[in-house]
């Protein structure tokens, strides 16, 4: 079950990734950006799980980015709303 703050934290994280020009990123970079926006270790995983469950994040689908996450068009729209 997602924490009650996961939706807002997911949006903060996606907005920060987009703002940094990082719509596709490896897990460690996502964690650094999350920490930069004030998410702690206990908030990062629930935010990512929530974003994935909403279709905002998905596994990147091209060769050199195996294990990376990509912000979907739905994710971009969610943070712009």
Phi and psi in degrees as a GROMACS rama.xvg file:
@    title "Ramachandran Plot"
@    xaxis  label "Phi"
@    yaxis  label "Psi"
@TYPE xy
-73.8103  146.401  UNK-2
-68.431  159.81  UNK-3
-63.9926  -22.2465  UNK-4
-92.4189  -5.56991  UNK-5
-58.051  -43.2592  UNK-6
-60.2517  -47.1033  UNK-7
-67.0043  -39.9442  UNK-8
-65.8639  -37.9315  UNK-9
-62.9317  -43.7702  UNK-10
-64.4766  -41.6787  UNK-11
-60.0652  -42.8982  UNK-12
-65.818  -47.3602  UNK-13
-63.0558  -42.0127  UNK-14
-60.3903  -41.013  UNK-15
-67.3149  -41.1766  UNK-16
-63.2688  -44.1277  UNK-17
-64.252  -43.4835  UNK-18
-62.4339  -28.1502  UNK-19
-91.5183  4.39319  UNK-20
69.5421  33.4359  UNK-21
-122.729  63.2587  UNK-22
-73.6402  -15.4442  UNK-23
-129.133  124.368  UNK-24
-152.975  152.205  UNK-25
-75.0784  160.856  UNK-26
-52.5939  -44.5435  UNK-27
-64.9797  -35.1623  UNK-28
-69.6484  -39.0776  UNK-29
-61.2168  -42.3741  UNK-30
-62.2607  -39.5718  UNK-31
-64.9705  -43.5589  UNK-32
-64.1435  -41.8097  UNK-33
-59.6289  -43.8962  UNK-34
-64.395  -38.1125  UNK-35
-61.0431  -31.9077  UNK-36
-92.7954  8.27147  UNK-37
96.327  8.41236  UNK-38
-82.0648  137.112  UNK-39
-94.8277  174.761  UNK-40
-55.2849  -36.0137  UNK-41
-75.1634  -11.6574  UNK-42
-102.905  -23.0066  UNK-43
-66.7236  -54.0561  UNK-44
-59.6837  -46.9533  UNK-45
-60.9732  -36.1204  UNK-46
-65.2785  -43.0811  UNK-47
-66.9672  -43.5986  UNK-48
-59.808  -42.8619  UNK-49
-63.5769  -46.1344  UNK-50
-60.5597  -39.9949  UNK-51
-65.2778  -42.2864  UNK-52
-66.025  -26.3873  UNK-53
-88.2517  -4.56554  UNK-54
80.7934  17.041  UNK-55
-83.6757  -29.2936  UNK-56
-125.747  146.547  UNK-57
-146.624  164.562  UNK-58
-64.8194  133.525  UNK-59
-61.7525  145.414  UNK-60
-111.932  25.6148  UNK-61
-132.707  152.8  UNK-62
-38.7065  -63.1436  UNK-63
-72.3324  -4.19812  UNK-64
-110.939  24.447  UNK-65
-55.6785  128.405  UNK-66
88.4301  0.881578  UNK-67
-93.8434  160.908  UNK-68
-110.824  148.206  UNK-69
-126.174  136.723  UNK-70
-77.797  129.397  UNK-71
-84.5415  165.643  UNK-72
-57.8882  -35.3981  UNK-73
-64.4417  -38.7868  UNK-74
-64.6766  -42.0816  UNK-75
-62.1026  -42.3841  UNK-76
-64.5829  -37.9751  UNK-77
-62.8654  -38.9834  UNK-78
-80.9672  -17.0133  UNK-79
-85.466  -14.588  UNK-80
